[in-house]
Amino acid sequence: MSIFLVGSGEPGGLTQVWNEFAAEAGQIASLSDRAGAPTVAVVIVHEGDGDARANNVESVLSQVDGVSVTVRTLLAEDGQSLRAEDFMDVDGIVVAGGLTPVYRTVLSQAAETIRELVGGGVPYLGFSAGAAIAAERALIGGWQIGGVQVAPEPASEGLDEVTIADGLGLIDLSIEVHAAQWGTLTRLIAAAEAGLVEAGIGLDEETALIVGQGPLRVVGAGSVWRVQTADSRVIVSSMGA
């Protein structure tokens, strides 16, 4: 099964990604002993518009091709931690966008359960913050390294120093989002140069990286940027759809 990482917030406008995700959730449901439509957990941090955003995601999932989906909305408050039980018997997981450090906190207690579910085949779809925290070493924000600016301050996620923290551990590459649109690719490059991360992926908005069986795939209008270190250098390359 697959991990779908999107560089912009939900719903993202990526019909192909939603369709593939829902189809995989349907396959997982068909292998279980539970009757009925696949259940998809949708994690959204309530930032004043949580109900409207949840309705948007539910609307998109109601229109996917060939699969009827049951949505389990997990609407969390800042500072709240979701529990492992919240993800019991789910066939797919969607994590929305917002402040990356907050989403990391909200999912910290359920991280092991999510990792086990995805390892067992449950598809994961992360938008913006939901993509960033999918990494083993998650880049959760900041705009300076050692007091030197490396990214635009408005993209700091409320942090000054570039901060790497334990993520969900679904992928071994650190993930940067809104890469071209917010100018955050430089943050990932600087983090690699400073030795904070070994390698990473920068995702443009309306662009998805799909990690599954076989080669990596890119879907959408933008680029996926690969950042890696070699011989004391940082090498940047791009992958298009």
Secondary structure as the mmCIF struct_conf table of DSSP 4:
data_model
#
loop_
_struct_conf.conf_type_id
_struct_conf.id
_struct_conf.beg_label_comp_id
_struct_conf.beg_label_asym_id
_struct_conf.beg_label_seq_id
_struct_conf.end_label_comp_id
_struct_conf.end_label_asym_id
_struct_conf.end_label_seq_id
STRN STRN1 ILE A 3 VAL A 6
BEND BEND1 GLY A 7 SER A 8
BEND BEND2 GLU A 10 PRO A 11
TURN_TY1_P TURN_TY1_P1 GLY A 12 GLY A 13
HELX_RH_AL_P HELX_RH_AL_P1 THR A 15 LEU A 31
BEND BEND3 SER A 32 ASP A 33
BEND BEND4 GLY A 36 ALA A 37
HELX_LH_PP_P HELX_LH_PP_P1 PRO A 38 PRO A 38
STRN STRN2 THR A 39 VAL A 45
BEND BEND5 GLU A 47 GLY A 48
HELX_RH_AL_P HELX_RH_AL_P2 GLY A 50 LEU A 61
TURN_TY1_P TURN_TY1_P2 SER A 62 GLN A 63
BEND BEND6 VAL A 64 VAL A 64
TURN_TY1_P TURN_TY1_P3 ASP A 65 GLY A 66
STRN STRN3 THR A 70 ALA A 76
TURN_TY1_P TURN_TY1_P4 ASP A 78 GLY A 79
HELX_RH_3T_P HELX_RH_3T_P1 ALA A 84 PHE A 87
TURN_TY1_P TURN_TY1_P5 MET A 88 ASP A 89
BEND BEND7 ASP A 91 ASP A 91
STRN STRN4 GLY A 92 VAL A 95
BEND BEND8 GLY A 98 GLY A 98
HELX_RH_AL_P HELX_RH_AL_P3 THR A 100 LEU A 107
TURN_TY1_P TURN_TY1_P6 SER A 108 ALA A 110
HELX_RH_AL_P HELX_RH_AL_P4 ALA A 111 GLY A 119
TURN_TY1_P TURN_TY1_P7 GLY A 120 GLY A 121
STRN STRN5 TYR A 124 PHE A 127
TURN_TY1_P TURN_TY1_P8 SER A 128 SER A 128
HELX_RH_AL_P HELX_RH_AL_P5 ALA A 129 ALA A 132
TURN_TY1_P TURN_TY1_P9 ILE A 133 ALA A 134
STRN STRN6 ALA A 135 ALA A 135
BEND BEND9 GLU A 136 GLU A 136
STRN STRN7 ARG A 137 GLY A 141
BEND BEND10 TRP A 143 TRP A 143
STRN STRN8 GLN A 144 ILE A 145
TURN_TY1_P TURN_TY1_P10 GLY A 146 GLY A 147
STRN STRN9 VAL A 148 GLN A 149
BEND BEND11 ALA A 151 ALA A 151
HELX_RH_3T_P HELX_RH_3T_P2 GLU A 153 ALA A 155
BEND BEND12 SER A 156 SER A 156
TURN_TY1_P TURN_TY1_P11 GLU A 157 GLY A 158
BEND BEND13 ASP A 160 ASP A 160
STRN STRN10 GLU A 161 GLU A 161
STRN STRN11 THR A 163 ASP A 166
BEND BEND14 LEU A 170 LEU A 170
STRN STRN12 ILE A 171 ILE A 171
BEND BEND15 ASP A 172 LEU A 173
STRN STRN13 SER A 174 GLU A 176
BEND BEND16 HIS A 178 HIS A 178
HELX_RH_AL_P HELX_RH_AL_P6 ALA A 179 TRP A 182
TURN_TY1_P TURN_TY1_P12 GLY A 183 GLY A 183
HELX_RH_AL_P HELX_RH_AL_P7 LEU A 185 GLU A 193
TURN_TY1_P TURN_TY1_P13 ALA A 194 GLY A 195
BEND BEND17 LEU A 196 LEU A 196
BEND BEND18 GLU A 198 GLU A 198
STRN STRN14 ALA A 199 LEU A 203
TURN_TY1_P TURN_TY1_P14 GLU A 205 GLU A 206
STRN STRN15 THR A 207 VAL A 211
BEND BEND19 GLY A 212 PRO A 215
STRN STRN16 ARG A 217 GLY A 220
BEND BEND20 ALA A 221 GLY A 222
STRN STRN17 SER A 223 ALA A 230
TURN_TY1_P TURN_TY1_P15 ASP A 231 SER A 232
STRN STRN18 ARG A 233 GLY A 240
#
